[in-house]
């Protein structure tokens, strides 16, 4: 038990050092420079810093459905079923986005810009009303709703920010927190959910990688300590 306790203390010290580094300028500047984050340990999703929403990685997710009479895509029921059945690296809460959520990601920063330029019709679900939108640049057209429209789909999940004030904290109009503190909220979101974001600066990515490895080691040590404690109490 004493050896495990020593290992635990050493890991906690190392975690403290890394967390201090992640509060430094290099990490926060790296976060500031990006809107979208892919993850080393969750490759089927990416995150929008502005909202904290996770979105499907279209390099993996079957967004374009199946061929049908020279059209490619899903009807609404198929789109919902595909989202419900897909494994997003074990992350829950994925659903069709609202029109507002979908519209907000369609700008020049969107990582799959070349896909959405060629994929015209996309499903979204807004208070149980189903529409499609036609994407030309960022111009949206909303025809009458129909379950029979064939369209592509890019699901999202708000699980990281549910029951939090993340979006309010980082809002540009929020005068309570300065820029550094707002960037720290994003870093904290990564740490709290054990995510390893991919940065242009590999050194920053490596810090999050090392942190996750330490967290996993800490969990294993604490598990062993609990098991030994149970053996002693028997």
PADOMAR-577947 format. One record per atom (N, C-alpha, C, CB): residue number from 1; atom name; x, y, z. Coordinates in steps of 0.1 Angstrom, whole numbers. Glycine has a CB too. Layout:
N
   n atom    px    py    pz
 NUM   CA     X     Y     Z
...
//
This chain:
234
   n atom    px    py    pz
   1    N     8   -12     0
   1   CA     0     0     0
   1    C     9    13     0
   1   CB    -9     0    12
   2    N    20    12     8
   2   CA    29    24     9
   2    C    35    27    -5
   2   CB    40    22    19
   3    N    38    16   -12
   3   CA    44    18   -26
   3    C    34    25   -35
   3   CB    49     5   -31
   4    N    22    20   -35
   4   CA    11    25   -43
   4    C     8    40   -39
   4   CB    -2    17   -42
   5    N     8    43   -27
   5   CA     6    57   -22
   5    C    17    66   -27
   5   CB     5    57    -7
   6    N    29    61   -27
   6   CA    41    69   -32
   6    C    39    71   -47
   6   CB    54    61   -30
   7    N    35    61   -55
   7   CA    33    62   -69
   7    C    22    73   -72
   7   CB    30    49   -76
   8    N    11    72   -64
   8   CA     0    81   -65
   8    C     5    96   -63
   8   CB   -11    78   -56
   9    N    13    98   -53
   9   CA    18   111   -50
   9    C    27   116   -61
   9   CB    25   111   -37
  10    N    35   108   -67
  10   CA    44   112   -77
  10    C    36   116   -90
  10   CB    54   100   -81
  11    N    25   108   -93
  11   CA    17   111  -104
  11    C    10   124  -102
  11   CB     7   100  -107
  12    N     5   126   -90
  12   CA    -2   139   -88
  12    C     7   151   -89
  12   CB    -8   139   -73
  13    N    19   149   -85
  13   CA    29   160   -87
  13    C    31   163  -102
  13   CB    43   157   -80
  14    N    33   152  -110
  14   CA    35   154  -124
  14    C    23   160  -131
  14   CB    39   140  -130
  15    N    11   156  -126
  15   CA    -1   162  -132
  15    C    -2   176  -129
  15   CB   -13   154  -126
  16    N     2   180  -117
  16   CA     2   194  -113
  16    C    11   202  -122
  16   CB     6   196   -98
  17    N    23   197  -125
  17   CA    33   204  -134
  17    C    27   206  -148
  17   CB    46   196  -135
  18    N    21   195  -153
  18   CA    15   196  -167
  18    C     3   206  -167
  18   CB    10   183  -172
  19    N    -5   206  -156
  19   CA   -17   215  -156
  19    C   -12   229  -155
  19   CB   -26   212  -144
  20    N    -1   231  -148
  20   CA     5   245  -147
  20    C    10   249  -161
  20   CB    16   245  -137
  21    N    16   240  -168
  21   CA    20   243  -182
  21    C     9   247  -191
  21   CB    29   232  -187
  22    N    -2   239  -189
  22   CA   -14   242  -197
  22    C   -21   255  -194
  22   CB   -24   230  -196
  23    N   -18   261  -183
  23   CA   -23   274  -180
  23    C   -14   285  -185
  23   CB   -24   276  -165
  24    N    -3   281  -192
  24   CA     6   290  -197
  24    C     2   296  -210
  24   CB    20   284  -198
  25    N    10   306  -215
  25   CA     7   313  -227
  25    C     7   305  -240
  25   CB    16   324  -229
  26    N    16   295  -241
  26   CA    17   288  -253
  26    C     4   280  -256
  26   CB    29   278  -253
  27    N    -1   273  -246
  27   CA   -13   265  -247
  27    C   -25   274  -251
  27   CB   -16   257  -235
  28    N   -26   286  -243
  28   CA   -38   294  -246
  28    C   -37   301  -259
  28   CB   -38   305  -235
  29    N   -25   305  -264
  29   CA   -23   310  -277
  29    C   -27   300  -288
  29   CB    -9   315  -279
  30    N   -24   287  -285
  30   CA   -27   277  -295
  30    C   -42   275  -296
  30   CB   -20   264  -291
  31    N   -49   276  -284
  31   CA   -64   275  -284
  31    C   -70   287  -291
  31   CB   -69   274  -270
  32    N   -64   299  -289
  32   CA   -69   311  -295
  32    C   -68   310  -310
  32   CB   -61   323  -290
  33    N   -58   303  -316
  33   CA   -56   303  -330
  33    C   -65   294  -337
  33   CB   -41   299  -333
  34    N   -72   285  -330
  34   CA   -81   275  -337
  34    C   -95   277  -332
  34   CB   -76   261  -334
  35    N  -104   274  -341
  35   CA  -118   273  -338
  35    C  -122   258  -336
  35   CB  -127   279  -348
  36    N  -117   249  -345
  36   CA  -121   235  -346
  36    C  -109   227  -340
  36   CB  -124   231  -360
  37    N  -113   216  -333
  37   CA  -104   207  -327
  37    C  -107   193  -329
  37   CB  -103   210  -312
  38    N   -98   186  -336
  38   CA   -98   171  -337
  38    C   -92   166  -325
  38   CB   -92   166  -350
  39    N   -94   153  -322
  39   CA   -88   147  -310
  39    C   -81   134  -313
  39   CB   -99   144  -300
  40    N   -69   133  -307
  40   CA   -60   121  -309
  40    C   -67   108  -304
  40   CB   -47   123  -302
  41    N   -75   110  -293
  41   CA   -81    98  -286
  41    C   -95    96  -289
  41   CB   -79    99  -271
  42    N  -101   105  -298
  42   CA  -115   104  -302
  42    C  -116   109  -316
  42   CB  -125   113  -292
  43    N  -111   100  -325
  43   CA  -109   105  -339
  43    C  -122   106  -347
  43   CB  -100    95  -346
  44    N  -133   101  -342
  44   CA  -146   102  -350
  44    C  -154   115  -347
  44   CB  -155    90  -346
  45    N  -148   124  -339
  45   CA  -155   136  -335
  45    C  -146   148  -336
  45   CB  -162   135  -321
  46    N  -151   160  -336
  46   CA  -143   172  -335
  46    C  -152   182  -328
  46   CB  -139   178  -349
  47    N  -145   192  -322
  47   CA  -153   202  -314
  47    C  -152   216  -319
  47   CB  -148   202  -299
  48    N  -163   223  -318
  48   CA  -163   237  -322
  48    C  -161   245  -309
  48   CB  -177   241  -328
  49    N  -150   252  -308
  49   CA  -147   260  -296
  49    C  -157   270  -293
  49   CB  -133   267  -298
  50    N  -164   276  -303
  50   CA  -174   287  -300
  50    C  -186   282  -292
  50   CB  -178   293  -313
  51    N  -189   269  -294
  51   CA  -201   264  -288
  51    C  -199   252  -278
  51   CB  -211   259  -298
  52    N  -187   246  -279
  52   CA  -185   234  -272
  52    C  -192   221  -277
  52   CB  -189   236  -257
  53    N  -199   223  -288
  53   CA  -206   212  -295
  53    C  -195   202  -301
  53   CB  -216   216  -305
  54    N  -198   189  -300
  54   CA  -190   179  -307
  54    C  -198   176  -320
  54   CB  -188   166  -299
  55    N  -190   175  -331
  55   CA  -196   172  -344
  55    C  -190   159  -350
  55   CB  -195   183  -354
  56    N  -197   152  -358
  56   CA  -192   140  -364
  56    C  -180   144  -374
  56   CB  -203   133  -372
  57    N  -170   136  -373
  57   CA  -159   137  -383
  57    C  -163   131  -396
  57   CB  -146   131  -378
  58    N  -165   139  -406
  58   CA  -170   134  -419
  58    C  -161   126  -427
  58   CB  -175   146  -427
  59    N  -148   125  -422
  59   CA  -139   115  -428
  59    C  -142   101  -424
  59   CB  -124   118  -424
  60    N  -150   100  -413
  60   CA  -153    86  -408
  60    C  -169    84  -409
  60   CB  -149    85  -393
  61    N  -176    94  -405
  61   CA  -191    92  -405
  61    C  -197    91  -419
  61   CB  -197   104  -397
  62    N  -206    81  -421
  62   CA  -212    80  -434
  62    C  -223    90  -437
  62   CB  -218    66  -436
  63    N  -218   103  -439
  63   CA  -228   114  -440
  63    C  -236   114  -453
  63   CB  -220   127  -440
  64    N  -231   106  -463
  64   CA  -238   107  -476
  64    C  -247    96  -479
  64   CB  -228   109  -487
  65    N  -249    87  -470
  65   CA  -259    76  -472
  65    C  -256    67  -483
  65   CB  -272    82  -474
  66    N  -267    63  -491
  66   CA  -265    54  -501
  66    C  -271    59  -514
  66   CB  -273    41  -497
  67    N  -267    54  -525
  67   CA  -271    58  -538
  67    C  -286    54  -541
  67   CB  -262    53  -549
  68    N  -293    63  -546
  68   CA  -308    61  -549
  68    C  -312    69  -561
  68   CB  -316    63  -536
  69    N  -315    63  -572
  69   CA  -320    70  -584
  69    C  -311    83  -587
  69   CB  -334    74  -582
  70    N  -298    80  -587
  70   CA  -288    91  -590
  70    C  -287   101  -579
  70   CB  -292    98  -603
  71    N  -294    99  -568
  71   CA  -293   108  -556
  71    C  -285   100  -545
  71   CB  -307   113  -551
  72    N  -278   107  -537
  72   CA  -271   101  -526
  72    C  -276   108  -513
  72   CB  -256   102  -528
  73    N  -279   100  -503
  73   CA  -283   106  -491
  73    C  -293    97  -483
  73   CB  -289   119  -493
  74    N  -299   103  -473
  74   CA  -309    96  -465
  74    C  -322   103  -465
  74   CB  -304    94  -450
  75    N  -333    95  -463
  75   CA  -345   102  -459
  75    C  -344   105  -444
  75   CB  -358    94  -463
  76    N  -354   112  -438
  76   CA  -352   116  -424
  76    C  -351   105  -415
  76   CB  -364   125  -420
  77    N  -359    94  -416
  77   CA  -359    83  -407
  77    C  -346    76  -408
  77   CB  -371    73  -411
  78    N  -340    74  -420
  78   CA  -327    68  -422
  78    C  -316    76  -416
  78   CB  -324    66  -437
  79    N  -317    89  -417
  79   CA  -307    98  -411
  79    C  -307    96  -396
  79   CB  -310   112  -414
  80    N  -319    96  -390
  80   CA  -320    94  -375
  80    C  -315    80  -371
  80   CB  -334    95  -371
  81    N  -318    70  -378
  81   CA  -314    56  -375
  81    C  -298    55  -376
  81   CB  -320    46  -384
  82    N  -293    62  -386
  82   CA  -278    61  -388
  82    C  -271    68  -376
  82   CB  -274    68  -401
  83    N  -276    79  -372
  83   CA  -270    86  -360
  83    C  -271    78  -348
  83   CB  -277   100  -358
  84    N  -283    72  -346
  84   CA  -285    64  -333
  84    C  -277    51  -333
  84   CB  -300    60  -332
  85    N  -273    46  -344
  85   CA  -266    33  -345
  85    C  -251    35  -346
  85   CB  -271    25  -357
  86    N  -246    47  -349
  86   CA  -232    49  -351
  86    C  -225    50  -338
  86   CB  -230    62  -359
  87    N  -212    45  -337
  87   CA  -204    46  -325
  87    C  -195    58  -327
  87   CB  -196    33  -323
  88    N  -198    68  -319
  88   CA  -190    81  -319
  88    C  -179    80  -308
  88   CB  -199    93  -317
  89    N  -170    69  -309
  89   CA  -160    67  -299
  89    C  -166    66  -285
  89   CB  -150    78  -299
  90    N  -178    60  -284
  90   CA  -184    59  -271
  90    C  -190    71  -265
  90   CB  -174    54  -261
  91    N  -190    82  -272
  91   CA  -196    95  -267
  91    C  -211    95  -270
  91   CB  -189   107  -274
  92    N  -218    99  -260
  92   CA  -233    98  -262
  92    C  -239   112  -266
  92   CB  -239    93  -249
  93    N  -252   112  -268
  93   CA  -259   124  -270
  93    C  -259   129  -285
  93   CB  -253   134  -262
  94    N  -254   121  -294
  94   CA  -254   126  -308
  94    C  -268   126  -314
  94   CB  -245   118  -317
  95    N  -271   136  -322
  95   CA  -285   138  -327
  95    C  -283   147  -340
  95   CB  -294   145  -317
  96    N  -295   148  -347
  96   CA  -295   158  -358
  96    C  -294   172  -352
  96   CB  -307   156  -368
  97    N  -287   181  -358
  97   CA  -286   195  -353
  97    C  -299   203  -356
  97   CB  -274   202  -359
  98    N  -300   214  -349
  98   CA  -311   223  -352
  98    C  -306   232  -364
  98   CB  -314   232  -340
  99    N  -315   239  -371
  99   CA  -311   247  -382
  99    C  -301   258  -377
  99   CB  -323   254  -388
 100    N  -303   263  -365
 100   CA  -294   273  -360
 100    C  -280   267  -358
 100   CB  -299   279  -346
 101    N  -279   256  -352
 101   CA  -266   249  -350
 101    C  -259   246  -363
 101   CB  -267   236  -342
 102    N  -266   242  -373
 102   CA  -261   238  -386
 102    C  -256   251  -393
 102   CB  -271   231  -394
 103    N  -264   261  -393
 103   CA  -260   273  -400
 103    C  -248   279  -394
 103   CB  -272   284  -399
 104    N  -246   278  -381
 104   CA  -234   285  -374
 104    C  -221   278  -378
 104   CB  -236   284  -360
 105    N  -221   266  -382
 105   CA  -208   260  -386
 105    C  -204   262  -400
 105   CB  -208   245  -383
 106    N  -213   267  -408
 106   CA  -211   268  -423
 106    C  -204   281  -426
 106   CB  -224   267  -430
 107    N  -191   281  -423
 107   CA  -183   293  -427
 107    C  -169   288  -432
 107   CB  -181   303  -416
 108    N  -160   297  -435
 108   CA  -148   294  -441
 108    C  -139   285  -432
 108   CB  -140   306  -445
 109    N  -142   285  -419
 109   CA  -133   278  -410
 109    C  -137   263  -409
 109   CB  -134   283  -396
 110    N  -149   259  -414
 110   CA  -154   246  -413
 110    C  -144   236  -420
 110   CB  -168   244  -419
 111    N  -139   226  -412
 111   CA  -129   217  -418
 111    C  -133   209  -430
 111   CB  -124   207  -407
 112    N  -146   207  -432
 112   CA  -150   199  -444
 112    C  -157   208  -454
 112   CB  -160   188  -439
 113    N  -151   219  -456
 113   CA  -157   229  -465
 113    C  -159   224  -479
 113   CB  -148   242  -465
 114    N  -149   216  -483
 114   CA  -149   210  -497
 114    C  -161   200  -498
 114   CB  -136   203  -501
 115    N  -165   194  -487
 115   CA  -176   184  -488
 115    C  -189   192  -489
 115   CB  -176   175  -476
 116    N  -191   202  -480
 116   CA  -204   209  -480
 116    C  -206   218  -492
 116   CB  -205   218  -468
 117    N  -195   221  -499
 117   CA  -197   228  -512
 117    C  -203   220  -522
 117   CB  -183   234  -517
 118    N  -201   207  -522
 118   CA  -206   198  -532
 118    C  -218   190  -527
 118   CB  -195   188  -536
 119    N  -220   190  -514
 119   CA  -232   183  -509
 119    C  -243   193  -505
 119   CB  -228   175  -496
 120    N  -253   194  -513
 120   CA  -263   205  -512
 120    C  -273   204  -501
 120   CB  -270   206  -526
 121    N  -279   192  -500
 121   CA  -291   191  -491
 121    C  -287   184  -478
 121   CB  -302   183  -498
 122    N  -289   190  -467
 122   CA  -286   185  -454
 122    C  -298   185  -445
 122   CB  -274   193  -447
 123    N  -299   174  -437
 123   CA  -310   173  -428
 123    C  -307   180  -415
 123   CB  -313   158  -425
 124    N  -318   186  -409
 124   CA  -317   191  -395
 124    C  -330   190  -389
 124   CB  -312   205  -395
 125    N  -331   190  -376
 125   CA  -343   187  -368
 125    C  -345   199  -359
 125   CB  -342   174  -360
 126    N  -355   207  -362
 126   CA  -358   219  -354
 126    C  -372   218  -347
 126   CB  -357   232  -362
 127    N  -372   214  -335
 127   CA  -385   212  -327
 127    C  -394   203  -335
 127   CB  -391   226  -325
 128    N  -389   192  -339
 128   CA  -397   181  -346
 128    C  -402   185  -360
 128   CB  -408   177  -338
 129    N  -397   197  -365
 129   CA  -401   201  -379
 129    C  -388   198  -387
 129   CB  -405   216  -380
 130    N  -391   191  -398
 130   CA  -379   186  -406
 130    C  -378   195  -419
 130   CB  -381   171  -410
 131    N  -367   200  -421
 131   CA  -364   208  -433
 131    C  -352   203  -440
 131   CB  -363   223  -430
 132    N  -348   209  -451
 132   CA  -335   207  -457
 132    C  -330   221  -460
 132   CB  -335   198  -470
 133    N  -318   223  -462
 133   CA  -313   236  -467
 133    C  -304   234  -479
 133   CB  -307   244  -456
 134    N  -304   244  -487
 134   CA  -296   244  -499
 134    C  -284   253  -496
 134   CB  -304   250  -512
 135    N  -272   248  -498
 135   CA  -260   255  -494
 135    C  -253   260  -506
 135   CB  -251   246  -485
 136    N  -253   273  -508
 136   CA  -245   280  -518
 136    C  -238   291  -511
 136   CB  -255   286  -530
 137    N  -225   289  -509
 137   CA  -218   297  -499
 137    C  -223   295  -486
 137   CB  -219   313  -504
 138    N  -231   305  -480
 138   CA  -238   303  -467
 138    C  -252   307  -469
 138   CB  -230   310  -456
 139    N  -258   307  -481
 139   CA  -272   310  -483
 139    C  -281   298  -480
 139   CB  -274   315  -498
 140    N  -291   300  -472
 140   CA  -300   290  -468
 140    C  -314   292  -473
 140   CB  -300   288  -453
 141    N  -320   281  -478
 141   CA  -333   282  -483
 141    C  -341   271  -476
 141   CB  -334   279  -499
 142    N  -353   274  -470
 142   CA  -361   265  -463
 142    C  -374   262  -470
 142   CB  -364   271  -449
 143    N  -375   251  -477
 143   CA  -388   247  -484
 143    C  -397   241  -473
 143   CB  -385   237  -495
 144    N  -409   237  -477
 144   CA  -418   231  -467
 144    C  -412   218  -462
 144   CB  -432   228  -474
 145    N  -415   214  -450
 145   CA  -410   202  -444
 145    C  -415   190  -450
 145   CB  -413   202  -429
 146    N  -407   179  -450
 146   CA  -411   166  -455
 146    C  -402   155  -450
 146   CB  -411   167  -471
 147    N  -407   144  -446
 147   CA  -399   133  -442
 147    C  -393   126  -454
 147   CB  -408   123  -435
 148    N  -397   129  -466
 148   CA  -392   122  -478
 148    C  -380   128  -485
 148   CB  -403   120  -488
 149    N  -376   140  -480
 149   CA  -365   147  -486
 149    C  -353   138  -485
 149   CB  -362   160  -480
 150    N  -344   137  -495
 150   CA  -332   130  -494
 150    C  -321   140  -491
 150   CB  -329   122  -507
 151    N  -313   137  -481
 151   CA  -303   147  -478
 151    C  -291   140  -470
 151   CB  -308   158  -469
 152    N  -281   148  -468
 152   CA  -269   143  -460
 152    C  -271   147  -446
 152   CB  -256   149  -466
 153    N  -262   142  -437
 153   CA  -264   145  -423
 153    C  -251   146  -416
 153   CB  -273   134  -416
 154    N  -250   156  -407
 154   CA  -238   157  -399
 154    C  -243   159  -384
 154   CB  -229   169  -403
 155    N  -243   149  -376
 155   CA  -248   150  -363
 155    C  -239   157  -353
 155   CB  -251   136  -357
 156    N  -245   161  -342
 156   CA  -237   168  -332
 156    C  -242   164  -318
 156   CB  -239   183  -333
 157    N  -234   167  -308
 157   CA  -237   164  -294
 157    C  -233   175  -285
 157   CB  -230   151  -289
 158    N  -241   179  -275
 158   CA  -238   190  -266
 158    C  -234   184  -252
 158   CB  -251   199  -264
 159    N  -230   171  -252
 159   CA  -227   165  -239
 159    C  -216   171  -231
 159   CB  -224   150  -242
 160    N  -207   178  -238
 160   CA  -196   184  -230
 160    C  -200   197  -223
 160   CB  -185   188  -240
 161    N  -211   203  -228
 161   CA  -215   216  -222
 161    C  -229   216  -216
 161   CB  -214   227  -233
 162    N  -235   204  -216
 162   CA  -248   203  -210
 162    C  -247   207  -195
 162   CB  -254   189  -211
 163    N  -257   215  -190
 163   CA  -257   219  -176
 163    C  -245   227  -172
 163   CB  -259   207  -167
 164    N  -239   234  -182
 164   CA  -227   243  -179
 164    C  -230   257  -184
 164   CB  -214   237  -184
 165    N  -222   266  -180
 165   CA  -223   280  -186
 165    C  -211   283  -195
 165   CB  -223   290  -174
 166    N  -206   272  -202
 166   CA  -194   274  -210
 166    C  -196   285  -221
 166   CB  -191   261  -217
 167    N  -207   284  -228
 167   CA  -210   294  -239
 167    C  -211   308  -234
 167   CB  -222   290  -247
 168    N  -217   310  -222
 168   CA  -218   323  -216
 168    C  -205   328  -212
 168   CB  -228   323  -205
 169    N  -197   319  -206
 169   CA  -183   323  -201
 169    C  -174   328  -212
 169   CB  -177   311  -194
 170    N  -175   321  -224
 170   CA  -165   325  -234
 170    C  -171   335  -244
 170   CB  -161   313  -242
 171    N  -183   340  -242
 171   CA  -189   349  -251
 171    C  -181   362  -252
 171   CB  -204   353  -246
 172    N  -179   367  -264
 172   CA  -171   379  -266
 172    C  -176   391  -258
 172   CB  -170   382  -281
 173    N  -189   391  -256
 173   CA  -195   403  -249
 173    C  -195   401  -233
 173   CB  -209   405  -253
 174    N  -190   390  -229
 174   CA  -189   387  -214
 174    C  -177   396  -208
 174   CB  -187   372  -211
 175    N  -181   405  -200
 175   CA  -171   414  -194
 175    C  -166   409  -181
 175   CB  -177   428  -192
 176    N  -171   398  -176
 176   CA  -166   393  -163
 176    C  -152   386  -164
 176   CB  -176   382  -158
 177    N  -150   380  -176
 177   CA  -138   372  -178
 177    C  -129   379  -189
 177   CB  -140   358  -181
 178    N  -116   379  -187
 178   CA  -107   384  -197
 178    C  -104   374  -207
 178   CB   -94   390  -191
 179    N   -97   377  -218
 179   CA   -94   368  -229
 179    C   -87   355  -224
 179   CB   -86   375  -240
 180    N   -77   357  -215
 180   CA   -70   346  -210
 180    C   -79   336  -203
 180   CB   -58   351  -201
 181    N   -88   341  -195
 181   CA   -97   333  -187
 181    C  -107   325  -196
 181   CB  -105   341  -176
 182    N  -111   332  -206
 182   CA  -120   326  -216
 182    C  -114   314  -223
 182   CB  -126   336  -226
 183    N  -101   316  -227
 183   CA   -94   305  -233
 183    C   -91   294  -223
 183   CB   -80   310  -238
 184    N   -89   297  -211
 184   CA   -87   287  -201
 184    C  -100   278  -199
 184   CB   -84   293  -187
 185    N  -111   284  -201
 185   CA  -124   276  -200
 185    C  -124   265  -211
 185   CB  -136   285  -202
 186    N  -119   268  -222
 186   CA  -118   258  -233
 186    C  -108   247  -229
 186   CB  -114   264  -246
 187    N   -96   251  -224
 187   CA   -86   242  -219
 187    C   -92   233  -209
 187   CB   -74   249  -214
 188    N   -99   238  -199
 188   CA  -105   231  -189
 188    C  -115   220  -194
 188   CB  -112   240  -179
 189    N  -122   224  -205
 189   CA  -132   215  -211
 189    C  -125   203  -216
 189   CB  -140   222  -222
 190    N  -113   205  -222
 190   CA  -105   193  -227
 190    C  -101   185  -215
 190   CB   -93   198  -235
 191    N   -95   191  -205
 191   CA   -90   183  -193
 191    C  -101   176  -186
 191   CB   -83   193  -184
 192    N  -112   183  -184
 192   CA  -123   176  -176
 192    C  -129   164  -183
 192   CB  -134   186  -174
 193    N  -127   164  -196
 193   CA  -133   153  -204
 193    C  -122   143  -209
 193   CB  -142   158  -215
 194    N  -110   145  -205
 194   CA   -98   137  -209
 194    C   -97   136  -224
 194   CB  -100   123  -203
 195    N   -98   147  -230
 195   CA   -96   148  -245
 195    C   -82   153  -248
 195   CB  -107   158  -251
 196    N   -77   148  -259
 196   CA   -64   151  -264
 196    C   -65   159  -277
 196   CB   -54   139  -266
 197    N   -67   172  -277
 197   CA   -69   180  -289
 197    C   -56   181  -297
 197   CB   -73   194  -285
 198    N   -58   181  -310
 198   CA   -47   182  -320
 198    C   -45   197  -323
 198   CB   -50   174  -333
 199    N   -32   201  -321
 199   CA   -28   215  -323
 199    C   -18   215  -335
 199   CB   -23   222  -311
 200    N   -17   227  -341
 200   CA    -6   229  -351
 200    C     7   227  -344
 200   CB    -7   242  -358
 201    N     8   231  -331
 201   CA    21   229  -324
 201    C    20   216  -317
 201   CB    22   241  -313
 202    N    28   206  -321
 202   CA    28   193  -316
 202    C    32   192  -301
 202   CB    38   184  -324
 203    N    40   202  -297
 203   CA    44   202  -283
 203    C    32   204  -273
 203   CB    54   213  -280
 204    N    22   212  -278
 204   CA    10   214  -270
 204    C     2   201  -270
 204   CB     2   226  -275
 205    N     0   195  -281
 205   CA    -7   182  -282
 205    C    -1   172  -273
 205   CB    -7   177  -297
 206    N    12   171  -272
 206   CA    19   162  -264
 206    C    17   164  -249
 206   CB    34   162  -267
 207    N    15   176  -245
 207   CA    12   179  -231
 207    C    -2   172  -227
 207   CB    11   194  -228
 208    N   -11   174  -236
 208   CA   -24   167  -233
 208    C   -23   152  -234
 208   CB   -35   172  -243
 209    N   -15   147  -243
 209   CA   -13   133  -243
 209    C    -7   127  -231
 209   CB    -4   129  -255
 210    N     4   134  -226
 210   CA    10   130  -213
 210    C     1   131  -202
 210   CB    23   138  -211
 211    N    -8   141  -202
 211   CA   -17   143  -191
 211    C   -27   131  -190
 211   CB   -25   156  -192
 212    N   -32   127  -202
 212   CA   -42   116  -203
 212    C   -35   103  -198
 212   CB   -47   114  -217
 213    N   -23   101  -202
 213   CA   -16    89  -197
 213    C   -14    89  -182
 213   CB    -2    88  -204
 214    N   -11   100  -176
 214   CA   -10   101  -162
 214    C   -24    99  -155
 214   CB    -5   115  -157
 215    N   -34   104  -160
 215   CA   -48   102  -155
 215    C   -51    88  -155
 215   CB   -58   111  -163
 216    N   -48    81  -166
 216   CA   -51    66  -167
 216    C   -43    58  -157
 216   CB   -49    61  -181
 217    N   -30    62  -155
 217   CA   -22    56  -145
 217    C   -27    58  -131
 217   CB    -7    61  -146
 218    N   -32    70  -128
 218   CA   -37    73  -115
 218    C   -50    65  -112
 218   CB   -41    88  -114
 219    N   -58    63  -122
 219   CA   -70    55  -121
 219    C   -66    41  -117
 219   CB   -79    55  -133
 220    N   -56    35  -124
 220   CA   -52    22  -121
 220    C   -47    20  -107
 220   CB   -42    17  -132
 221    N   -39    29  -103
 221   CA   -33    29   -90
 221    C   -44    30   -79
 221   CB   -23    40   -88
 222    N   -53    39   -81
 222   CA   -64    40   -71
 222    C   -73    28   -71
 222   CB   -73    52   -75
 223    N   -74    21   -82
 223   CA   -82     9   -83
 223    C   -75    -2   -75
 223   CB   -84     4   -97
 224    N   -61    -3   -76
 224   CA   -53   -13   -69
 224    C   -54   -10   -54
 224   CB   -39   -13   -74
 225    N   -54     3   -50
 225   CA   -54     7   -36
 225    C   -68     2   -30
 225   CB   -52    22   -35
 226    N   -78     4   -38
 226   CA   -91     0   -33
 226    C   -92   -15   -31
 226   CB  -102     5   -42
 227    N   -87   -22   -40
 227   CA   -87   -37   -39
 227    C   -79   -42   -27
 227   CB   -81   -43   -52
 228    N   -67   -36   -25
 228   CA   -59   -39   -13
 228    C   -67   -36     0
 228   CB   -46   -33   -14
 229    N   -73   -24     0
 229   CA   -81   -20    12
 229    C   -92   -30    15
 229   CB   -86    -6    10
 230    N   -99   -35     4
 230   CA  -109   -45     6
 230    C  -104   -58    11
 230   CB  -116   -47    -7
 231    N   -92   -62     7
 231   CA   -86   -74    11
 231    C   -82   -73    26
 231   CB   -73   -77     3
 232    N   -78   -62    30
 232   CA   -74   -60    44
 232    C   -86   -60    53
 232   CB   -67   -46    46
 233    N   -97   -55    48
 233   CA  -110   -54    56
 233    C  -117   -67    57
 233   CB  -119   -43    51
 234    N  -113   -77    49
 234   CA  -120   -90    49
 234    C  -116   -98    61
 234   CB  -118   -98    36
//
